């Protein structure tokens, strides 16, 4: 390379060395923060559906027995992660209701005689939590 081209080449690379990291840092700083308000409104719309018949809660879950259009549903609102790879919901009579797959609201179709639930980790063969009305 000729001396003139070599100096231009080095100058351009030095500018890029400073500009690219600076632009990356500025893009992270200037990005808009996610709005939790939209998620909370959607959660409230889901939770407020139906007529509430029974209610129970503990540190991990809120359990609601509701009627929606004549069908009975057990609605679980998960307050904090359960730390189990596979969480299965049983009734207190040891009947499988369903598996927890969505967060923070899970809804399972049940009958009106639900007295409570037991959440178990089937992989580790242990009980995570239990709720009774």
Backbone as ProteinMPNN parsed JSONL, in Angstrom:
{"seq_chain_A": "XXXXXXXXXXXXXXXXXXXXXXXXXXXXXXXXXXXXXXXXXXXXXXXXXXXXXXXXXXXXXXXXXXXXXXXXXXXXXXXXXXXXXXXXXXXXXXXXXXXXXXXXXXXXXXXXXXXXXXXXXXXXXXXXXXXXX", "coords_chain_A": {"N_chain_A": [[0.837, -1.171, 0.0], [0.368, 2.229, -0.613], [1.811, 5.011, 1.107], [-0.052, 7.081, 1.69], [-2.564, 5.727, 1.442], [-2.232, 3.82, 3.418], [-2.183, 5.361, 5.784], [-4.801, 6.412, 5.728], [-6.276, 4.038, 5.909], [-5.534, 3.101, 8.487], [-6.565, 5.204, 10.023], [-9.323, 5.031, 9.56], [-9.885, 2.477, 10.681], [-9.225, 2.972, 13.361], [-11.184, 4.867, 14.029], [-13.459, 3.263, 13.729], [-12.925, 1.448, 15.757], [-13.468, 2.917, 18.03], [-16.062, 3.936, 17.549], [-17.931, 1.772, 17.081], [-18.159, 0.171, 19.569], [-19.087, 2.286, 21.174], [-21.544, 2.992, 19.955], [-22.916, 0.591, 20.395], [-23.135, 0.521, 23.214], [-24.635, 2.86, 23.632], [-26.998, 2.146, 22.287], [-28.01, 0.123, 23.939], [-28.451, 1.552, 26.292], [-30.352, 3.469, 25.474], [-32.622, 2.052, 24.708], [-36.153, 1.408, 24.947], [-37.785, 0.737, 28.052], [-39.498, -2.286, 29.002], [-43.03, -2.28, 29.336], [-44.703, -2.969, 32.203], [-47.339, -2.54, 32.747], [-49.137, -3.203, 30.669], [-49.093, -6.034, 30.669], [-50.108, -6.559, 33.228], [-52.743, -5.584, 33.016], [-53.827, -7.377, 31.164], [-53.566, -9.753, 32.62], [-55.325, -9.2, 34.752], [-57.755, -9.123, 33.366], [-58.005, -11.816, 32.606], [-58.066, -13.1, 35.114], [-60.329, -11.986, 36.302], [-62.546, -13.073, 35.039], [-65.617, -14.886, 35.087], [-67.625, -16.38, 37.773], [-66.773, -16.307, 41.118], [-66.519, -19.003, 43.31], [-65.17, -20.435, 45.39], [-62.197, -19.847, 47.369], [-58.711, -19.98, 47.998], [-55.385, -19.632, 49.34], [-51.758, -19.728, 49.41], [-48.212, -19.376, 50.057], [-47.169, -19.895, 47.52], [-49.236, -20.223, 45.595], [-52.484, -19.133, 44.364], [-55.701, -20.344, 44.627], [-58.66, -20.688, 42.9], [-62.031, -21.512, 42.63], [-64.209, -21.433, 40.023], [-67.145, -20.533, 38.105], [-67.738, -20.529, 34.711], [-69.716, -19.734, 32.173], [-71.438, -21.845, 32.926], [-69.726, -24.031, 33.3], [-67.358, -25.585, 35.508], [-64.313, -24.417, 36.829], [-60.993, -24.8, 37.989], [-58.834, -22.424, 38.95], [-55.536, -21.503, 38.904], [-53.327, -19.2, 40.214], [-50.1, -18.421, 39.909], [-47.806, -17.382, 42.22], [-45.061, -17.324, 42.688], [-42.143, -18.873, 41.224], [-42.275, -22.451, 40.999], [-40.121, -24.154, 41.007], [-39.8, -26.698, 39.884], [-39.439, -29.179, 37.443], [-41.528, -30.599, 36.333], [-44.693, -30.067, 37.113], [-47.527, -31.358, 38.42], [-51.015, -31.201, 38.861], [-53.16, -32.428, 41.272], [-56.333, -33.534, 42.532], [-57.607, -33.506, 45.915], [-58.537, -36.017, 46.26], [-56.814, -37.594, 44.886], [-57.019, -37.56, 42.093], [-55.963, -36.859, 38.82], [-55.762, -33.567, 37.731], [-54.493, -31.816, 35.972], [-51.559, -30.533, 34.197], [-49.221, -28.057, 35.142], [-48.607, -25.653, 32.897], [-48.605, -23.075, 31.941], [-47.768, -19.69, 32.772], [-48.604, -16.777, 34.495], [-51.127, -17.778, 35.112], [-53.139, -20.618, 35.348], [-55.687, -22.715, 34.136], [-58.038, -25.195, 34.867], [-60.455, -27.569, 33.942], [-62.924, -28.668, 36.1], [-65.009, -30.277, 38.584], [-67.901, -29.3, 40.597], [-67.444, -30.197, 43.152], [-64.849, -29.951, 44.123], [-62.478, -30.122, 46.614], [-59.954, -29.295, 47.225], [-56.463, -28.971, 46.231], [-53.465, -30.763, 45.289], [-50.166, -30.184, 44.534], [-47.766, -31.814, 42.749], [-44.407, -32.959, 42.129], [-43.665, -35.018, 39.688], [-41.327, -36.106, 38.674], [-39.362, -36.065, 40.688], [-40.8, -37.319, 42.595], [-42.227, -36.021, 44.775], [-44.181, -33.945, 46.979], [-45.125, -30.676, 46.225], [-46.769, -28.485, 47.052], [-49.851, -27.971, 48.894], [-53.29, -27.184, 48.837], [-56.304, -26.406, 50.414], [-59.824, -25.79, 50.392]], "CA_chain_A": [[0.0, 0.0, 0.0], [1.104, 3.49, -0.604], [1.823, 5.653, 2.411], [-1.311, 7.806, 1.846], [-3.629, 4.756, 1.673], [-1.976, 3.178, 4.711], [-2.631, 6.281, 6.837], [-6.273, 6.443, 5.681], [-6.729, 2.726, 6.404], [-5.366, 3.093, 9.949], [-7.479, 6.197, 10.604], [-10.684, 4.47, 9.508], [-9.989, 1.394, 11.66], [-9.227, 3.579, 14.709], [-12.52, 5.44, 14.226], [-14.38, 2.148, 13.945], [-12.607, 0.872, 17.062], [-14.138, 3.736, 19.042], [-17.47, 4.182, 17.228], [-18.792, 0.593, 17.186], [-18.55, -0.084, 20.965], [-19.864, 3.418, 21.678], [-22.903, 2.839, 19.447], [-23.543, -0.555, 21.07], [-23.486, 0.938, 24.575], [-25.739, 3.82, 23.532], [-28.236, 1.466, 21.902], [-28.524, -0.575, 25.12], [-28.928, 2.564, 27.24], [-31.482, 4.222, 24.94], [-33.786, 1.235, 24.358], [-37.262, 1.633, 25.878], [-38.025, -0.318, 29.037], [-40.801, -2.936, 28.805], [-44.097, -1.734, 30.169], [-45.423, -4.028, 32.912], [-48.753, -2.185, 32.856], [-49.931, -3.956, 29.695], [-49.208, -7.405, 31.137], [-50.987, -6.607, 34.398], [-54.124, -5.419, 32.565], [-54.238, -8.64, 30.548], [-53.712, -10.715, 33.708], [-56.547, -8.895, 35.479], [-58.891, -9.537, 32.539], [-58.107, -13.268, 32.69], [-58.409, -13.496, 36.482], [-61.641, -11.481, 36.684], [-63.627, -13.753, 34.323], [-66.368, -15.918, 35.794], [-68.138, -16.149, 39.123], [-65.924, -16.951, 42.119], [-67.259, -19.816, 44.27], [-64.297, -20.736, 46.53], [-60.885, -19.212, 47.246], [-57.683, -20.346, 48.983], [-54.057, -19.234, 48.885], [-50.593, -19.907, 50.265], [-47.072, -18.584, 49.589], [-46.854, -20.198, 46.127], [-50.384, -20.238, 44.68], [-53.851, -18.783, 44.716], [-56.621, -21.295, 44.011], [-60.028, -20.182, 42.8], [-63.013, -22.345, 41.937], [-65.083, -20.492, 39.332], [-68.036, -20.993, 37.045], [-67.709, -19.708, 33.505], [-70.718, -20.254, 31.224], [-72.0, -23.105, 33.413], [-68.685, -25.026, 33.567], [-66.562, -25.327, 36.7], [-62.884, -24.353, 36.553], [-60.036, -24.496, 39.038], [-57.896, -21.454, 38.396], [-54.333, -21.335, 39.727], [-52.486, -18.038, 39.948], [-48.8, -18.758, 40.479], [-47.194, -16.179, 42.772], [-43.62, -17.429, 42.514], [-41.808, -20.124, 40.538], [-42.366, -23.653, 41.83], [-38.811, -24.807, 40.964], [-39.951, -28.108, 39.539], [-39.491, -29.331, 35.993], [-42.829, -31.131, 35.97], [-45.636, -29.867, 38.209], [-48.831, -31.922, 38.089], [-52.038, -30.834, 39.834], [-54.083, -33.506, 41.646], [-57.339, -33.179, 43.531], [-57.297, -34.142, 47.202], [-58.911, -37.432, 46.143], [-55.749, -38.191, 44.074], [-57.369, -37.577, 40.679], [-55.162, -35.893, 38.07], [-56.52, -32.448, 37.156], [-53.741, -31.332, 34.821], [-50.171, -30.158, 34.406], [-48.987, -26.616, 35.078], [-47.838, -25.375, 31.681], [-48.554, -21.644, 31.651], [-47.43, -18.842, 33.91], [-48.889, -17.033, 35.89], [-52.487, -18.276, 35.347], [-53.495, -21.917, 34.761], [-57.106, -23.007, 34.362], [-58.347, -26.59, 34.629], [-61.872, -27.876, 34.06], [-63.17, -29.581, 37.226], [-66.396, -30.352, 39.007], [-68.229, -28.394, 41.696], [-67.124, -30.809, 44.44], [-63.41, -29.877, 44.38], [-62.222, -29.718, 48.0], [-58.612, -28.758, 47.308], [-55.517, -29.526, 45.261], [-52.108, -31.111, 45.689], [-49.25, -30.017, 43.401], [-46.674, -32.766, 42.936], [-43.34, -33.092, 41.14], [-43.645, -36.441, 39.37], [-39.973, -36.563, 38.397], [-38.678, -36.293, 41.967], [-41.741, -38.04, 43.463], [-42.433, -35.292, 46.018], [-45.276, -32.964, 46.997], [-44.634, -29.295, 46.244], [-47.65, -27.726, 47.933], [-51.224, -28.446, 48.984], [-54.267, -26.152, 49.173], [-57.678, -26.862, 50.667], [-60.794, -24.699, 50.557]], "C_chain_A": [[0.886, 1.239, 0.0], [0.925, 4.139, 0.751], [0.501, 6.38, 2.685], [-2.465, 6.849, 2.169], [-3.466, 4.068, 3.024], [-2.455, 4.057, 5.86], [-4.16, 6.37, 6.88], [-6.863, 5.151, 6.267], [-6.65, 2.677, 7.937], [-6.335, 4.059, 10.622], [-8.904, 5.652, 10.637], [-10.855, 3.362, 10.545], [-9.992, 1.935, 13.089], [-10.577, 4.213, 15.016], [-13.552, 4.342, 14.485], [-14.174, 1.499, 15.31], [-13.301, 1.625, 18.194], [-15.646, 3.794, 18.79], [-18.363, 2.965, 17.461], [-19.135, 0.265, 18.648], [-19.388, 1.051, 21.567], [-21.317, 3.322, 21.222], [-23.628, 1.669, 20.112], [-23.989, -0.185, 22.481], [-24.655, 1.911, 24.541], [-27.053, 3.142, 23.151], [-28.84, 0.698, 23.073], [-29.106, 0.422, 26.114], [-30.223, 3.212, 26.764], [-32.712, 3.37, 24.614], [-34.902, 1.446, 25.384], [-37.437, 0.435, 26.816], [-39.368, -0.979, 28.756], [-41.819, -2.395, 29.791], [-44.839, -2.871, 30.875], [-46.918, -3.768, 33.011], [-49.606, -3.009, 31.908], [-50.135, -5.397, 30.143], [-50.152, -7.525, 32.316], [-52.448, -6.444, 34.003], [-54.655, -6.723, 31.973], [-54.456, -9.705, 31.613], [-55.001, -10.455, 34.477], [-57.786, -9.289, 34.681], [-59.097, -11.044, 32.601], [-58.619, -13.686, 34.058], [-59.837, -13.096, 36.834], [-62.804, -12.151, 35.963], [-64.319, -14.759, 35.231], [-66.796, -15.508, 37.185], [-67.32, -16.966, 40.114], [-66.786, -17.698, 43.132], [-66.449, -20.074, 45.545], [-62.931, -20.125, 46.277], [-59.967, -19.723, 48.353], [-56.335, -19.896, 48.437], [-53.0, -19.63, 49.904], [-49.45, -19.092, 49.668], [-46.804, -18.751, 48.099], [-48.007, -19.918, 45.171], [-51.603, -19.547, 45.272], [-54.741, -19.766, 43.954], [-58.016, -20.714, 44.05], [-60.877, -21.218, 42.078], [-64.047, -21.402, 41.358], [-66.053, -21.22, 38.421], [-67.941, -19.996, 35.906], [-68.619, -20.381, 32.491], [-71.215, -21.642, 31.635], [-70.983, -24.205, 33.682], [-67.87, -24.6, 34.786], [-65.072, -25.413, 36.358], [-62.109, -24.095, 37.839], [-58.989, -23.598, 38.408], [-56.746, -21.274, 39.377], [-53.61, -20.077, 39.28], [-51.181, -18.296, 40.675], [-48.119, -17.473, 40.927], [-45.682, -16.162, 42.587], [-43.294, -18.772, 41.881], [-41.802, -21.31, 41.495], [-41.077, -24.462, 41.86], [-38.915, -26.312, 40.757], [-40.112, -28.212, 38.028], [-40.867, -29.802, 35.526], [-43.755, -31.013, 37.17], [-47.013, -30.332, 37.761], [-49.798, -31.606, 39.222], [-52.987, -32.01, 40.018], [-55.162, -32.919, 42.548], [-56.959, -33.868, 44.835], [-57.715, -35.608, 47.228], [-57.961, -38.188, 45.22], [-56.127, -38.393, 42.608], [-56.54, -36.512, 39.961], [-56.077, -34.83, 37.472], [-55.811, -31.927, 35.912], [-52.315, -30.994, 35.191], [-50.029, -28.65, 34.274], [-48.07, -26.349, 33.899], [-47.731, -23.89, 31.382], [-48.301, -20.869, 32.937], [-47.967, -17.456, 33.62], [-50.274, -17.611, 36.148], [-52.69, -19.6, 34.608], [-54.959, -22.173, 35.094], [-57.375, -24.441, 33.952], [-59.841, -26.8, 34.823], [-62.055, -28.939, 35.137], [-64.665, -29.667, 37.477], [-66.651, -29.429, 40.182], [-67.807, -28.923, 43.068], [-65.636, -30.787, 44.763], [-63.171, -29.335, 45.787], [-60.844, -29.092, 48.178], [-57.73, -29.406, 46.262], [-54.2, -29.887, 45.947], [-51.249, -30.963, 44.435], [-48.039, -30.891, 43.677], [-45.664, -32.655, 41.805], [-43.195, -34.575, 40.861], [-42.248, -36.973, 39.094], [-39.229, -36.91, 39.683], [-39.554, -37.021, 42.98], [-41.902, -37.347, 44.817], [-43.595, -34.307, 45.866], [-44.693, -31.575, 47.114], [-45.461, -28.448, 47.212], [-49.053, -28.327, 47.905], [-52.107, -27.293, 49.429], [-55.631, -26.781, 49.354], [-58.577, -25.642, 50.828], [-61.301, -24.687, 51.977]], "O_chain_A": [[1.989, 1.257, 0.545], [-0.031, 3.833, 1.464], [-0.018, 6.304, 3.799], [-3.259, 7.124, 3.068], [-4.454, 3.769, 3.695], [-3.065, 3.561, 6.807], [-4.745, 6.399, 7.963], [-7.831, 5.188, 7.027], [-7.599, 2.256, 8.597], [-6.869, 3.752, 11.687], [-9.607, 5.803, 11.636], [-11.881, 3.317, 11.225], [-10.699, 1.399, 13.943], [-11.066, 4.111, 16.141], [-14.412, 4.48, 15.355], [-15.131, 1.055, 15.943], [-13.677, 1.027, 19.202], [-16.428, 3.709, 19.738], [-19.462, 3.117, 17.994], [-20.315, 0.091, 18.952], [-20.289, 0.806, 22.37], [-22.228, 3.547, 22.019], [-24.83, 1.752, 20.365], [-25.093, -0.537, 22.897], [-25.577, 1.792, 25.348], [-28.112, 3.53, 23.644], [-30.064, 0.627, 23.191], [-30.148, 0.159, 26.715], [-31.107, 3.479, 27.577], [-33.756, 3.925, 24.273], [-34.622, 1.642, 26.566], [-37.259, -0.718, 26.421], [-40.297, -0.303, 28.312], [-41.494, -2.094, 30.94], [-45.53, -3.653, 30.223], [-47.685, -4.678, 33.326], [-50.682, -3.47, 32.287], [-51.236, -5.932, 30.011], [-50.917, -8.485, 32.402], [-53.315, -7.094, 34.587], [-55.786, -7.124, 32.245], [-55.413, -10.476, 31.534], [-55.706, -11.403, 34.822], [-58.77, -9.744, 35.263], [-60.236, -11.51, 32.645], [-59.508, -14.531, 34.158], [-60.496, -13.802, 37.596], [-63.956, -11.827, 36.25], [-63.67, -15.41, 36.05], [-66.404, -14.465, 37.707], [-67.19, -18.181, 39.965], [-67.677, -17.11, 43.745], [-66.974, -19.948, 46.651], [-62.541, -19.906, 45.13], [-60.387, -19.88, 49.499], [-56.154, -19.789, 47.224], [-53.288, -19.839, 51.083], [-49.694, -18.203, 48.852], [-46.266, -17.84, 47.469], [-47.789, -19.433, 44.061], [-51.74, -19.396, 46.486], [-54.542, -19.987, 42.759], [-58.499, -20.298, 45.103], [-60.48, -21.739, 41.036], [-64.693, -20.655, 42.092], [-65.822, -22.36, 38.017], [-68.048, -18.785, 36.103], [-68.322, -21.473, 32.009], [-71.393, -22.514, 30.785], [-71.349, -25.235, 34.248], [-67.712, -23.41, 35.058], [-64.626, -26.348, 35.692], [-62.512, -23.281, 38.67], [-58.335, -23.98, 37.438], [-56.959, -20.933, 40.54], [-53.315, -19.913, 38.096], [-51.15, -18.381, 41.903], [-47.879, -16.578, 40.117], [-45.091, -15.107, 42.356], [-44.08, -19.713, 41.987], [-41.382, -21.195, 42.647], [-40.955, -25.379, 42.673], [-38.199, -27.091, 41.386], [-40.834, -27.427, 37.415], [-41.314, -29.437, 34.439], [-43.624, -31.765, 38.136], [-47.596, -29.768, 36.835], [-49.451, -31.725, 40.397], [-53.549, -32.526, 39.052], [-54.932, -31.928, 43.241], [-56.076, -34.726, 44.848], [-57.3, -36.359, 48.111], [-58.266, -39.308, 44.81], [-55.61, -39.299, 41.954], [-56.428, -35.385, 40.443], [-57.049, -35.152, 36.79], [-56.458, -31.628, 34.908], [-51.903, -31.143, 36.342], [-50.642, -28.036, 33.401], [-46.909, -26.759, 33.891], [-46.842, -23.483, 30.634], [-48.586, -21.341, 34.038], [-47.77, -16.991, 32.497], [-50.591, -17.916, 37.298], [-52.446, -19.697, 33.406], [-55.414, -21.882, 36.201], [-57.007, -24.87, 32.859], [-60.428, -26.267, 35.765], [-61.415, -29.99, 35.092], [-65.475, -29.19, 36.682], [-65.714, -28.832, 40.713], [-67.813, -28.174, 44.045], [-65.199, -31.554, 45.621], [-63.604, -28.231, 46.116], [-60.594, -28.426, 49.183], [-58.169, -30.272, 45.504], [-53.875, -29.389, 47.025], [-51.559, -31.544, 43.395], [-47.367, -30.74, 44.697], [-46.008, -32.306, 40.676], [-42.667, -35.316, 41.69], [-42.001, -38.167, 39.26], [-38.546, -37.931, 39.754], [-39.112, -37.309, 44.092], [-41.744, -37.969, 45.868], [-43.939, -33.898, 44.757], [-43.867, -31.311, 47.988], [-44.912, -27.776, 48.085], [-49.394, -29.095, 47.006], [-51.722, -26.511, 50.298], [-56.062, -27.596, 48.538], [-58.153, -24.602, 51.331], [-62.127, -23.845, 52.33]]}, "name": "protein", "num_of_chains": 1, "seq": "XXXXXXXXXXXXXXXXXXXXXXXXXXXXXXXXXXXXXXXXXXXXXXXXXXXXXXXXXXXXXXXXXXXXXXXXXXXXXXXXXXXXXXXXXXXXXXXXXXXXXXXXXXXXXXXXXXXXXXXXXXXXXXXXXXXXX"}
